[in-house]
Each structure stands twice: as C-alpha cells, then as structure tokens.
Amino acid sequence: MTVHISLNERHRKILQATVKHYIATAEPVGSKTLIDEYNFSVSSATIRNAMGKLEKAGFLYQPYTSAGRIPSDSGYRIYVDQLIAPENTVKSSFDRILNHSIKTVSGRYEILFQNITNILADLSGCIALITLPQIASNILYHLQLLRLTNDQIMLVMVVDNYQTESILLDSKQLKIPHDDNSLEMLDRELEILSNFLNHKLKGKSLTEISILDWGELSNEFLIYADFINTLLSKIKDNYRLSNNTNILTQGLSKLVQQPEFSHIEHIKTLLNLIEKEQDQLLPLVFNTQENKNSWQKVKITIGSENPLESMQFCSLISAYYYQGEYPAGSVGIIGPTRMAYEQAIALVEATADYLTTQLQNAEY
C-alpha cells in the first residue's frame, strides 16, 4: 500500500539520508550521524525535531529507548516511491555481464535461466527467483463444444504441439430450452457457438484468452453472454490449475549473512516457502490475472504489505518478461526490508529486459 503524505524538503532529505545510512550499516541512525556524514547545515536539535515528526508520521521508529531511528515499512515505501531512481549504471553493467557470461543454447532454456538466476543472486546478495517461460501449450489452434449428456457440455481446445485441454460445462447455462426431443437444436447451437469462438479466439495464447473481457457482444450472440462469461471463467481457472510453472531459486546462502536473518526461524520459514510452498509464492511473482495496465511496472512489496505472513520480514521486487505482448514469466528478488532498492530494482529490470530479448531472438 502506497503512503501519500506531504513532506517538506528537509523532511525528505532527512528521511532519505536515514534510510540510506541504515541500509548501508544496519545500525540505528542518530542526528549526529546525519550531520557528520550528510552535510546537513542545521543544528542537531533541528534534525532531532524533524526525525521526531517522521517518527510520529510512522516513517521511522526507535528499536529501543535512547537509540537512533530506523525506517518502518512505511518509511521504506516513501523512500521507494518518492526518493530514489533506479541506477542506470547498474543496468548497463548487468547487461554487459549477461552478454559476456551467457551463451544461449537453442532448446535448452532451463540452462540459460538457471545461469541467469545464479548471476542475479550473486550480484544482489538476495534470493533470486525466475519462473520458467510459459511457451508450450500456449496458442489455441481449434476449439469445439460437444454435448456429452442432456446436462453436460465439454469444451475441447487444441493447443501447441496438438495437446488438448478439456473443460466440463453445464448445458443449462446456455439458456436454450432442450429435452430429449430437442437435442438436435442444442447440437446446432453448440456448432454455431463453436464457430463464433474459433473466429474470435483462434491464434491467441491461453494467457491472452484468460484475461479477455467480453462485456460487449453483437445482438446475434447476446443470448450466449452468460454462458461465454462462465466459459471464460472456467478457462481462467483451468489455466491457473494447469500452469505448473517451476520457479528457479538461488541465493539463500547469501541471505543468511544478513543480520535480519540471524534468527533460524526466519531461515526455516523462507526455506519452507521456497522448497515446499511454491504454489503460494507463484501468484506473488507471476499472476497474469492482474490488470494489463500493471504488467509494465516493477512491483515492489515491502514487509507487512506482503500477503503471506511468512514473508512479512522481507521485501519482494519482481517484473515480468515477455513473449510478444504477453508475460511469459517473471523475475524476482527476495531480501530484507533493509535492501539496496535502487540496485535491486535496476537488476530486476535489466534481467526482465534481457529475458524478453532472448525469447524474441531464440527458438526454444
């Protein structure tokens, strides 16, 4: 959740310096440190007063009495949204490292993606996550609605490599009266609707189909509106269930060196999430049901903003990489909330851009 509050220039500079110093040192920050290291041309009392106001606003807090301040999740959110810009020099350097270190092997994208995951973990010092691309079983070649019984219809979809997907539907949702004497009418309506759907959907990816919004239909097909919306919902559910995306991970050994992860329970929690609960982790990094307008953005989730309790002491930065216009997978970094956000954002962006380019230029 983004925090919106008006900060004057002094508050912004003091918050920025406090967050930067805490990220670098993991030590609570006092007014004297800010004066000595950040060239503030005001008194220590003025800085203490400003830090007190930032604390009352919920952006800083004292871990214990008489200590300096450290950023809260809300403080990091202001820092990320308003006080930083991704480091273009990091992106350029990372691009050079990838282009020098990685050689694409046609047909073996698992090797390519694992190598990139390793490099991302090394450079970020955090857990790197990359989902393997959803390339196979993606493009719809043909579909057919078939009557199984009086009450059941099967949707059969033929996709890449002539694999098939099938979904059961309730024929009553067609709202066409039928009984044993009108099954021919039902079959005829199913054929008409199959032809309509093939015309609209053939050649589209399952990802694209799963996010279509058919709020408007021609008069000829208005009678099918509820059925088509139900069918679309079933395709979405079926796509989610069959979307057995593997998440490549690397870097847990580097993260345990951070002071935030000195508690063994934190390590156990993350290890369990990565090794045994990827079904919970996947929607956080690769959710194609999101609004299409959000696809282009790097997503940053800080501490308590994470929906999973097991990640509420971490930050997650992720971005999609693309095959054509649609997301094929995701790149992510999990680290402490005390993360070098400028660098992490730049690394995630650069990795996502690199993988998009690889998918455009190579055949897997």
N, C-alpha and C positions, 0 to 999 in steps of 0.2 A: 504494500500500500504506500503510495507516494504521499509525503507530508508537504502541505503547502503552507508556508508562513513567510511573512515579510521580515527579512533580516537586513539591518543596515550594513554598510561596507565593512565597518570594524568587526561586527559580529561574524560576518562571513569569513574574513581573513583569520580571525582567532579560531573559529571552528575548523577551517581548512588546515591551519598550522597544527592544531591539536590532533586532528585525525592523522595527518601525515607523520607527525612525530610518534604517535602511538603505533601506527603500522610498522614503522621502522625499528622501534625499540621494545614494544610490548610492555612499556613502563608507563604508569600514570603520569600525566603531564601537568606541571605547575606553571604559575605565572612567570617565575624567574627563568625557567627553561625557554619559554616563548620569547622573553626579552633578550636573553643571551644568544639564542640561535636563529631568531627570525626577524631581528632588527625592528621590533615594534618601537616607535618613537613616543611611547606613552608610559605612564608610571605603572609599577607593579600593581598598585591598588586599582587602577583603571581596568587592567586586564582581569584581575580577580573579580571585579564587579561584572564585567562582560561575561566571564565564564559562569558566574552565578546565575545570570539571566539565561544563558544557554542551558544550564542545568535545570532551571525551573521550566523551561520550554520542553524538556525531555530529550535534548540532544546530547547532553553529557551527564555523567554521574560519577560519584566518588565510590570506589570499591570498598573503602573503609575510612573512618574518621581521620582527618588531617592529611589524607593522601591527596595527590593531584587528581585530575579528572581523566576519564576515558570515554570514548564515544559509545553511545547507545545504538541500537539498531536504527532508530530514527535519525540519529546523527550521521550514521553511515549513509542513510538514504538521501539526506540533503547533500552530503558530500558527492555522492554518485550522480545525482540528478542535476545539481547546480554548480558544483565547484571543480569539476575535472573535465578533461577531454582525453579521449584515447590517444596513446602515444604512437604517432605515425612512424617514428623511427623504429619502434619495436616491431610494427607490422612489416616494415621494409626489411629489417634484419631477419625476421622469421621467414619471410618469403625466400630470401637468399639461402637460408639454412635448409629449407624444404627442397628447393630446386637443386641444391648441391648434394643433399643426402639421400633423396628418394628417387628411385627409378621405378616407373610404372611397369608392372608385369601384366600383360593382357590376360584376362580371365582369372586373375588371382588378386582380386581387390581386397581379400582378407589380409594378405601380407602387407599391402600398401597401407591399409587403415591401421593395422597394428603398429607398424613402424611410426606412423604419424602420431598415434596415441602415446607411444613411448617418448617421442621428442617433446610433445606438448606437456607431458608430466615432468620431464627433466627441466624444461625452461620455466614452467610456472611454479614448481615446487609444491604442487597440489595434486589432487586426484583428477586425472583426465578421463573424460567419458566421450566415446564416439559410437554412435549407433551405426551398424552396417546398413548400406543403402537398400531401400525397398525398390528393387529393379524388376525382379522376376514377378510373374503373375500380376502384372500391373495394368496392361492395356486390354480393354474389352474388345473382343472380336465379334461376338454374337451373343444374343440372349433369347430365351424362349420361355413363355409362360405356358405351363402344361397342367391340365386338370388331372389330379390323382383320384379324388373321390368327389362326391357332391359338396363336401365342405373344405376340401384342401386343394391348394394350387401350389405347384413347385415352380420357382424361378430358377432356371439353369443359365449360368453365364460361362461362356468360353473365353478364357483369357490367354496371355502369353504362353507359348510352348504347348498350346492346346490343353492346358489344365482346365478343370471345371470347378466352379463354385455353385452350390445349390442352396436355396433358401425356401423354407415352407411358409405358406401364407394362408390366411383364412379367406375362402371364396366369398363369404358373406360381406366382406369389406368392399367388394366390387359394387354392391348395391344393385345388382341385376337379379330380379326375381327368377329363380330357377328351381325346378324339381326334376324328377326322373324323365319327364316329358319335354323338358326344355334344355337338356344338356347340350344339344347341338347349338343352341343360341349362346350358351356360355362358352363353348369352344370357339365359336365365331368371334365373340367379343375378346377372348384371350388372344386370338390371332391378330385382330386389329390393334390391340394394345401392345402386343409384342412388336409389331411393325413400327408403331409410333416410338416405342422406347429404343429400338435399334437405330432408328433415324436420328434420335436425339443423343444417344449415348455411345454409339459405335466409335471406336478410336480414342475414347477418353480413358484416362487412368482410373483405377479404383479409388485412388486418393481424391482425384477431381470429382468423381461421381459422388463420393461420400460426403462432400461439402456443398453439393448443388442445392439451390433454393428454388423450388418450383412454386412460387407463390402465385404466378400468373400462368394460366393455361388458355388455349383457344377454346371457344364455345363448344367445339366438337368434343373436347376431352374434359370439360368441366365435371362431367358425371364421374370421372375417374379420379378426381382431385384427392379425395381422402385415401383412396387405395394407393395412389402414386406416392403420397407423403408417407404412408405406412411402409411401402416398399423401400423408399429411400432410407427410412429409419432402420429397417432391417439390414440393408446393405451396410450402413454405418456400423451397426452392432457386429455384423458378421466380419466386416473388415477389421474392426478392433480385435476380435477374438482370434482371427487368423493371422494377425500382424505379429508374428513371433520374432520380433526384432531382437537381435543379440546386441548387447551393449559391451563394447570393449572397454576395459578399465586398466589403469596403470597409475602408480604413484602413491599408494597408501604408505609405503615405507618412508617416503619423503615427508608426508604429512605428520607422521608421528614425531618428527623432530621439532614441530611447532609446540610452544608452551601450552597452547589451548588444548592440546591432545595428550597431555601428560596423564590424564585420567584414563585408566584402562577401560572403563565402561564406555567412554566416548569412542574409543577404537573398536571395541566389540560391536557397538551399535552400528557404526559405519560399515564394518566388515560384513555384518549380517545383512545390511541393506544391499550392499553391492553383490554379495555372493548368493543370497537366498531370497531376496525380495525385489528382484529387478522389475517384477510386474508393478510394484508401487513406484519405483523410480522412473520407469519409462515414460509415463504420462507427464512427468515434470520436465522432461527434456525433448520429447518427440510427441506432440499432440496436434495432429493435423485437423482436429475438430475445432481448433481455435479460429477466431475471426481472421479472414485472409489478410486484413489490413495490418495484423500484428506479426505477420511472417517475416517482414524485412528487418525487424528490430532485434537487437541483442537483448535478451531477457535476463534481468538481474533480480534474484530473490535473496533477501538478506535476513538471516537469523529467524526471528519469530514470524516473518512473512511466509516461511516455508509451511505448506500444509501438513507435511509429515513431521511429527514430533521428534523423530529420530534425527532430523536434520536441522533442528532449530538452534543449534550452536554453530551452524555453518552458513556460508553463502554459496549460492549456485549461479553461475554465469553460463548461458547457453545461447546458441544461434543455430538456425537451420542451414544446411547446404542443399543445393537444388539439382534436380534433373529437369531441364527445361524450366517451366514456370512454377513447378510444384516441389515442395520439400521431399527430398529423398531420405534424409536422416538429419542427425543433429550432432553438434559438437558442444561439450560442456566441461566446466571446471568446478570441482567442489573443494572449498578451502575454508579456513577460519573466517569469521566476520572481519577480523583484522587482516584483510587481504590487500595486496597492492593492486587496487582496482584498475588503475589506468593501464597497467601492463597486462593484467588478466583479460580485460575487455579487448585490448588490441590483439592478444594471442588468439582468443576465440574467434574474433572477426577474421583474422588472417587465415586461420585453419579452415573455417567455413568457406571462405572465398577460394582457397586452394582446392578443396574437395569438389566444389562446384565446377571449377575449371577442369579438373581431372575427369569428371563424369561427362563433360561436354566433349572432351578431346579423345576419350578412350572408349573402346567397346569391351564390355565385360560379359 
